[in-house]
Amino acid sequence: NPMDISFVLVDGRNQILKRAQFNRSMASLKNQAISSPYFISRFEAIYAMRDSSIESKKDALLKAFDREEFLYSKLNIISQLAKDSADADIEKFMLRAIKDKHHQVRREVLQNYGVKRASFKSSLIEVLKDTSYFNIKTALEILCKTDSNSFKTYTDMTRPLLGFNRNIEITRHKILAREMKKTNDPNYVKHLDSLIFIASKSFEFRTRVNAIEAIEELGELKASFLPVLFDGCVSFNGRLNGPAKGALKNFKSKANYTSLIEDYYKNHAWDKYQRAKLMDAFEKPKK
């Protein structure tokens, strides 16, 4: 009787430069993902199942995750299972994965799964104490959108953190400005002014871009923001002037801000370089 073959490996450690392609059954891929002694072979099997139905691979991927140590295999499993947000077993798995020891695994759940549901609320609150600034920022935004009545509680929980490129501080000011404005609290302006200050040349360009994008998201243009925004638009740093010009064009496209922006442009002197930077926003190119 022929012996049953669980799975077949060709250069299981991927040590030879090559391109190999052969058809493998779903049963073979699942066995390889769970049982191969080589991490790269397990990853290849997991990745090869990416277009298969959730039903056909769910049990194998859940088992593979519990046995896996290789980070990118775990991330790939999450991204595949996250496509089914209605499955009860997958929801239970995601509730465990969001508490994984590795911050990138927790991030993968935050970014790809439907964590806005009520069952994730306590887990999201725990993420506000995460070791990753990105995870904290993401959890804060989700909580304040799904439970906006408690926005002050959640933003207070992140104090006095600034974050990477002040991403947490900027997110905190953005949320406070947005939610306070909804309730007609005039103090929302203090948080908008804080964002304008962070967007100024007092800070390095990544932080400035974060603040500019937050102000653009809020959709309110104060006259005091114009010098800061135009300064970003004429910067020699393309990674700053690109987002700044994008925000300028966006505000300029809104009827209530068009004249304010055009007047500022007309009433200031610009050198040749600066005018060239601003031309696509204000002047039609010559034919």
LINFENGI-V599960 format. One record per pair of residues at least 24 apart in sequence whose ideal C-beta (glycine too) atoms are under 7 Angstrom apart, sorted by the first residue. I is the first residue (numbers start at 1). J is the second residue. Records with the same first field share a line. If there is no record, write none. Layout:
I: J  J
This chain:
6: 31  35
7: 31  32
9: 36  41
12: 36  38  41
13: 38  40
14: 40
26: 52  56
30: 57  60
33: 60  64
34: 60  63  64  67
39: 70  73
42: 68  70  73
43: 70  72  73
46: 73  76  77
47: 76
49: 80
50: 80
54: 81  83  84  87
58: 89  90
62: 89  93
71: 102  104
74: 105
75: 104  105  108
78: 105  108  109  112
79: 108  112
82: 112  113
85: 113  114
91: 119
95: 119  120  123
98: 123
99: 123
103: 130  131  132  135
106: 130  135
107: 132  134  135
110: 135  138  139
115: 142
116: 142  146
128: 154  157  158
133: 163  164  167  168
136: 161  168
137: 163  167  168  171
140: 171
141: 171
144: 175  179
148: 179
151: 175  179
165: 206  207  210
166: 198  207  210
167: 210
170: 195  198  210  211  214
174: 214  217  218
177: 218
178: 218
192: 218  220  222
196: 222  224  225  228
199: 228
200: 228
201: 231
205: 237  239  240
208: 232  240
209: 240  243
212: 243  244  247
213: 243
216: 247  250
221: 251  257  260
223: 260
226: 264
233: 277  278
234: 274  277  278
241: 277
245: 281
248: 281
249: 281
252: 281
